[in-house]
Amino acid sequence: MRILFITTELGKRAPGKVYESFIDDYIKKYGEENIDIITTESNSNSNNVKIYKRRYIHPRLRKLSVILFSVDLFDWLLAKRINKSIDVTEYDVVFSLMSLHNFMPLYLGNLLKNSNKKVDWYVYSVDAVPPPLGWGESTFYRKGLIKMVRTYFKNVNKFYSSNEVMLNYQLNLLDYSFSGGKGYIHTPGKYKEKKIFVKNNDGFFNLLYTGGIYGVRRPESLIEAFYKITLHYENTRLYFVGTNPISVDLSKYDDTFKSKVIFVGYTDDLEKYYQLADVLIDIDADLDNDVFMSSKFFNYIMINRPVLSITRENSPTYLYTLKNELENIHFAKHYTDDIENVLKNLINDNK
């Protein structure tokens, strides 16, 4: 089985790390000699990765292109250029790995499928395209994206979303324009088996959040709940690792409290922070009927620490936890009092 993977990044940011882990699983199954990768940026040392530079184009121009033409012309032109250098007859499967606003893998996969109908074309999207209402995308951009996926998915043999809720949402948007196979592949976690980290007893009860905060993943209720916790439990700290401090507003709090909220820059080595942590924090969208699960959740559940998931009822995270009967996952809604009560119970259980 010879497979060509197409991505817009490998390693680096969150989607690229997902793709890297995803492809690694296929390399282990089929052998590195049977896997080729095309991407636009990479920090991988693999010899089977070919990089085609993607020019920076202002996101507004890309969105305008989708609004007017139902295609990102800049990514489409890049796909046309790359297509000239590929002999698709060398492959059994072309696998497009895409995310929102990064559509070159979709366009190139379609070109390769059109040039060789015998090749199987699979698409895996880590995002819903477009995302549900509430994520801030304009009506016109959403309409352009819906028309785009309906057009390009007509040739797709198999489509995978990153969870079951997202899959059903995407299939509903595709309507009758897709007749291929379908499924969902959860975001591959870094750890394939349970990791046991000995607690670094630094004298504090530490909460840990890793990664970015953006859109409708709002931290305000967590911050307010943590503030109330610190009034009763002095030796508590909240770590944000790889989080932009601008995304967490602490302006109304005093310096004493601010000293308990610790920001650490981006790092590939999270293990020392897992050792510090008493509780791992995950924040889902503060939005009804959302379809996203954070990739960090699949890392968290493989670590011997309780997880606090701040989410809505019937979210993908909530449903996944129930379906798989996961232990040590604690849920709180996006309300200060709810989060505070869960944290109090976790602190008291730790005594």
C-alpha positions, 0 to 999 in steps of 0.5 A: 500500500503506497500512500501520499499524505497532503498537509499544510503543516507537519509538527509546529502548531496544533493541527501539524502535531495532529497530522504528524502523529496521525501519519506516524501511525500509518508509517508504523503500519505500512513502513516509511518507504511506502509513505510520502508527504507533501506539506507547506511547512515542517519541522520533521526530519523525515526524508519522505517529506517534500515542502512547497512554500505557501505564500503569506496572503492576508486572511481577509483576501483568502476569505474574500476569495471564498466568498466570491468564488467558493474557493481559496484561489491562492491555495488552488493555484498552489495546488495546481503548481504542486500537481505538476510534480506528482505522478499519482499512478505511484500511489494507491491512496491520496490522503488530504489532511485539512483544517479550516482556512487551509484548503490546499490539501483538498484542492490537490487531492481533487486534482490528483483524483481527477487525473487518476480515477483509480486512486482512492482519495480520502479526506480527514479534517480536524475542523468542521468546515464551516464551524458552527454558528457562534464561532464568529465566521460571517454568513457570506464566508460560511455560504462560500465554504458550504458551496466549496465542500459540496463541490469538492467532496463529490470526488471523495471516496472516504471522509473522516472527521475528528469526532462523531458529533463533528462527522454528523454535523459535516455530513448534514452540511454536505447534504446529497453531494457526498456518497462516499464512505465515512467515519471519525478518527479521534485526534491521536494523543501523544501517549499510546499507553497510560503515563504515570507521573510522580507528583512533584511535591512543591507544596502547592496544589497546581492546576494546569492548562496547556495550549491556546485560548481563542474564540468561544473557548473562554477562560473568564469563569475559570479565572473567577472560580480560581480567584475564589478558591485562592481566598480559602486555599492559599497554596494554589496556583494556576499554570498556563503553558503555551497560552498567550497571556493577552487571551486571559484578562487579569486586569481586575485582580490584585497583584497577590492573585496575579502572582498565583497565575503563572504563564509559561511560553510554548514548549515541546516538553510538557512532562515536567508540568504534568509532574507539577500538576494536580489537576489538568484543565480543558476548556470547550466552547461556551456554545450550545451544540458545538462540535469540537474536542480539544486535542489536549483532551486525548493527551490528558486522559492518558496521564494519571491526573484528574481532568476538569473539563469545562464544557456544555452538556452533550458536548463531544467531550461529554459524550465521548467520556460517557461512551468510553466510561472514562474515569477521573474526568470531572465536568463543570459548566461555564459557571463560576460557582460550578467550577469552584465547587468541582475544584474544592472537591478535588482539593479536599480529595487530595488532602 
